[in-house]
Amino acid sequence: MAGKEFTVDLNEPLVFQVGHLGEAYQEWVHTPIVTDESPRFFKSDFMEILTRTVWWVVPLIWVPVAMWFISISYTMGHTLPQVVIMSVAGSFIWTFLEYCFHRFLFHIETKSYWANTFHYLIHGCHHKHPMDGLRLVIPPAEAAILAIMFWNLYGILFTVSTRPALFGGGLIGYVIYDMIHYYVHHGQPTKQSIKKLKKYHLNHHFRIQNKGFGITTTLWDRVFGTLPKTKADKKSG
């Protein structure tokens, strides 16, 4: 896989190579290689382990954490119905954050060495090797950093007693996001709604990569005009 002045060696650790592609990086990273496993990222075994996560680790870690946060709002005086409503609201807020992250950060256009390297680590690797099951869900260390950032942000936006339930609901939303994302890549859905989600997301990977930024829902693509047209829509239009 070659750029104008640099060739990426897929037999060597990738992360510190991709930055050298410069402006050619965008075309390279959005030309997928469909294999079950991507090449090695780092020479260090320790760093390499941190990049690989089996899907079931996400609910195992984050569902108990989410429930603990939600329970805090209950112990601070909110009724059970109020806590449920706040948790659902937190999950809904997550769908918007999911869209914004995917559209404005994960698909930022880069060309400098460190920007390319950063982009490859956070999302480019997924577009280059979309079927790598061990690099599909967010690694716990990365998720923890993001969780701390959002916990602090929620401290500014919400009251002391509502903050935990909204945050916990957001964590539940995140777990649903990662599970759906894994399933639409590796599952064989029989339910029509999930089939549509799978088609919608794989369309983002293999046809129109600058649209279709939702994972759990197409809502925000519809709101902001980034819902890609299907082949049927194009024929009828």
C-alpha positions in Angstrom: 0.0 0.0 0.0 1.9 3.1 -1.2 1.7 6.8 -0.8 3.4 9.2 -3.1 6.7 9.1 -1.1 6.2 6.3 1.4 5.1 2.7 1.3 3.5 1.1 4.4 4.9 -2.3 5.2 2.0 -4.4 6.5 4.5 -6.9 7.9 5.9 -4.3 10.3 4.1 -2.5 13.2 1.8 0.0 11.6 1.2 2.9 14.0 4.4 4.8 13.6 4.5 4.2 9.8 1.1 5.7 8.8 2.1 9.3 9.7 4.7 9.2 6.9 1.9 8.9 4.3 1.2 12.6 4.6 -1.7 13.8 2.4 -1.9 10.2 0.9 -3.0 8.9 4.3 -6.7 9.7 3.8 -7.0 7.7 0.6 -4.9 4.9 2.1 -6.9 4.6 5.3 -10.2 4.6 3.5 -9.2 1.8 1.2 -10.3 -1.2 3.4 -8.5 -4.5 3.7 -11.1 -7.1 4.7 -9.3 -9.6 6.9 -10.3 -11.1 10.3 -7.2 -9.6 11.9 -5.2 -6.5 11.3 -1.4 -6.3 11.3 0.5 -5.6 14.5 0.3 -2.0 15.8 3.3 -1.7 18.1 6.6 -3.5 18.5 6.1 -3.5 22.3 4.0 -6.5 23.5 2.6 -4.5 26.3 1.3 -1.7 24.0 0.0 -4.3 21.6 -2.1 -6.0 24.3 -3.7 -2.6 25.1 -5.0 -2.3 21.6 -6.9 -5.6 21.5 -10.2 -6.1 23.3 -12.7 -9.0 23.2 -16.3 -7.7 22.9 -17.7 -9.2 26.1 -15.2 -7.2 28.2 -17.2 -4.0 27.5 -20.5 -5.1 29.3 -18.5 -7.0 32.0 -16.7 -3.8 33.0 -19.1 -1.0 32.3 -22.6 -2.3 33.1 -21.7 -2.7 36.9 -20.1 0.7 36.9 -23.2 2.3 35.2 -25.5 0.7 37.7 -23.4 1.9 40.6 -23.6 5.5 39.3 -27.3 5.2 38.7 -27.9 3.9 42.2 -26.1 7.0 43.6 -28.9 9.3 42.3 -31.4 7.0 44.0 -29.6 7.1 47.4 -29.5 10.9 47.1 -33.3 11.2 47.2 -34.6 10.7 43.7 -37.5 8.3 43.2 -37.1 5.1 41.2 -39.2 6.5 38.2 -37.1 9.7 38.3 -33.9 7.7 38.2 -35.2 5.5 35.3 -36.2 8.7 33.3 -32.8 10.3 33.9 -31.0 7.1 32.9 -33.0 6.9 29.7 -32.2 10.5 29.1 -28.5 9.8 29.6 -28.6 7.0 27.0 -30.4 9.4 24.6 -27.7 12.0 25.1 -25.1 9.3 24.3 -26.6 8.8 20.9 -25.9 12.4 20.1 -22.4 12.2 21.5 -21.8 9.1 19.5 -22.8 10.9 16.3 -20.7 14.0 17.1 -17.6 11.9 17.9 -17.9 9.8 14.8 -18.5 12.7 12.4 -16.3 15.5 13.8 -13.4 13.6 15.5 -13.2 10.1 14.0 -13.5 11.5 10.4 -11.3 14.5 10.8 -9.1 14.9 7.7 -5.4 14.8 8.6 -2.1 15.0 6.8 0.7 15.7 9.3 2.7 12.9 10.9 1.3 13.0 14.4 -2.3 13.9 13.3 -2.3 10.8 10.9 -0.9 8.7 13.7 -3.5 9.9 16.2 -6.3 9.4 13.7 -5.2 5.9 12.8 -5.2 4.9 16.5 -8.7 6.3 17.3 -10.5 5.3 14.2 -8.5 5.0 11.1 -7.5 1.4 12.0 -11.1 0.4 12.0 -11.7 1.7 8.5 -8.5 0.1 7.2 -9.3 -3.3 8.8 -13.1 -3.1 9.4 -13.5 -6.8 10.3 -10.8 -7.1 13.0 -12.9 -8.3 15.9 -10.3 -7.5 18.5 -10.0 -3.9 17.5 -13.7 -3.1 17.1 -14.9 -2.2 20.6 -13.2 0.6 22.6 -10.3 -0.7 24.8 -11.1 -0.2 28.6 -8.2 2.2 29.2 -9.3 4.5 26.4 -12.9 4.2 27.5 -11.9 5.1 31.1 -10.2 8.3 29.9 -13.3 9.4 28.0 -15.5 8.5 30.9 -13.5 10.7 33.3 -13.7 13.6 30.8 -17.5 13.3 30.5 -17.9 12.9 34.3 -16.2 16.2 34.8 -18.2 17.8 32.0 -21.5 16.5 33.5 -20.4 18.1 36.8 -20.6 21.5 35.0 -23.9 20.8 33.2 -26.0 19.0 35.8 -26.8 19.1 39.5 -25.0 16.9 42.0 -27.9 14.5 42.4 -28.9 14.1 38.7 -25.3 13.9 37.4 -24.7 10.2 38.5 -27.9 8.8 36.8 -27.4 10.8 33.6 -23.8 9.6 33.5 -24.7 6.0 34.3 -27.4 6.1 31.6 -24.7 7.4 29.2 -22.5 4.5 30.1 -25.4 2.1 29.3 -25.8 3.9 26.0 -22.1 3.4 25.3 -22.3 -0.3 26.1 -25.3 -0.7 23.7 -23.3 1.2 21.1 -20.3 -1.0 21.3 -22.4 -4.2 21.3 -24.4 -3.1 18.3 -21.3 -2.0 16.5 -19.7 -5.4 17.0 -22.8 -7.2 16.0 -23.4 -5.3 12.7 -19.8 -6.3 11.7 -19.8 -9.9 12.8 -23.4 -11.0 13.5 -25.9 -12.4 11.1 -29.2 -10.7 12.1 -32.6 -12.1 11.2 -34.6 -9.2 12.6 -35.3 -6.6 9.9 -34.5 -3.6 12.0 -31.0 -4.9 12.8 -30.5 -6.0 9.1 -31.2 -2.3 8.2 -28.6 -1.1 10.8 -26.1 -3.6 9.4 -26.6 -2.4 5.9 -26.6 1.2 6.9 -23.3 0.9 8.8 -21.5 -1.3 6.2 -22.6 1.2 3.6 -20.6 3.8 5.6 -17.5 1.6 5.4 -17.6 0.4 1.8 -19.6 2.9 -0.2 -20.1 6.4 1.3 -17.6 7.0 4.1 -18.5 10.7 4.5 -22.1 10.0 5.6 -23.9 7.6 7.9 -22.2 8.5 11.2 -24.7 6.9 13.6 -24.3 3.4 15.0 -27.2 2.7 17.3 -29.6 5.0 15.4 -30.0 6.9 12.1 -31.8 9.7 14.0 -29.0 12.3 14.0 -28.0 11.6 10.4 -31.6 12.4 9.5 -31.6 15.6 11.7 -28.3 16.9 10.2 -28.7 15.7 6.6 -25.9 13.1 6.6 -28.1 10.1 5.9 -26.7 8.4 2.8 -29.1 7.6 0.0 -29.6 3.9 -0.8 -29.2 2.5 -4.3 -33.0 2.2 -4.5 -33.3 5.9 -3.5 -30.9 7.0 -6.3 -32.8 5.0 -8.9 -36.2 6.5 -7.8 -34.7 10.0 -7.5 
